[in-house]
Each structure stands twice: as C-alpha cells, then as structure tokens.
Amino acid sequence: MLYGDEHVQRYRETNGEEGHDWNGTQALILTTTGRKSGQPRDKALIYGLTGDSAVVVASKGGDPAHPDWYVNLVEQPEVEVQIRADRFPARARTATGEERTELWAEMLKHWAPYDEYQTKTAREIPVVVLDRA
C-alpha cells in the first residue's frame, strides 16, 4: 500500500498508473505552496468529482488541527492538481452551506470513514473544491 512521499513519487513516475487506484478508492496529487517555505508541497489525497472540478476533504483523520496542505491553500489558493496523467492549475475554495452538505455526502461514497473522523474533532472538516483555472 502506498503512503506519503512514496505514493506521490510512484504516482508521478507512472502518471497515476500506480497510485490513482488506492485502497478501494481513487487518489489525486495536490500541490500547494508552503506558507512558510514558499516551496511546492505534494500530497496524495482521496478525491471525487463535481462537474469539471475535483473535491477533496481536509480530514487529517479527525485531528483537532487542519492538515498543513489545507492551511497552505487557504493562504495561497492557486494550486496544481494531477489526476492520472492530467496535470492542471486550479483554484481551491472551501465549500460552505448546502454545497458542502451535498459534497460531504458524495465524498462519503468514496471514503466512508470521513463520518467517523468528524466525530473525533470539534472542527468542521473542510470540503475543498479544486476548480480548473
């Protein structure tokens, strides 16, 4: 099972042939800009689609703090996304209200444990839409 930097590396080397299909779901590579370093930061994340946009969940397994990649994209919403061999610039935004409710339900179809993660933390776990730029 691929995790972390190895997951990103194999995904990049194979254009997603290895790493896109992951643990019964699907993964993309999200590249954010480090808010302190200014350096690109890659993360393999479970995703869904809504129209032409990808959707990811900033769960961090129910940790009380947001994942670093989410804090980075809040500060700098211009990101890069790779789905299989398709790499494209995108603008990240956090879904709110009814859109968040609908996308949360959709993302549970991709990874049911998100509901359990939400019970572990007081923060509302963000649902992020990655709109093609």
C-alpha positions, 0 to 999 in steps of 0.5 A: 500500500502506498503512503506519503512521499512514496505514493506521490513519487510512484504516482508521478513516475507512472502518471497515476498508473500506480497510485490513482487506484488506492485502497478501494478508492481513487487518489489525486496529487495536490500541490500547494505552496508552503506558507512558510517555505514558499516551496511546492508541497505534494500530497496524495489525497482521496478525491471525487468529482463535481462537474469539471472540478475535483473535491477533496476533504481536509480530514487529517483523520479527525485531528483537532488541527487542519492538515498543513496542505489545507492551511497552505491553500487557504493562504495561497489558493492557486494550486496544481492538481494531477489526476492520472496523467492530467496535470492542471492549475486550479483554484481551491475554495472551501465549500460552505452551506448546502454545497458542502452538505451535498459534497460531504455526502458524495465524498462519503461514497468514496471514503466512508470513514470521513463520518467517523473522523468528524466525530473525533474533532470539534472542527468542521472538516473542510470540503475543498473544491479544486476548480480548473483555472 
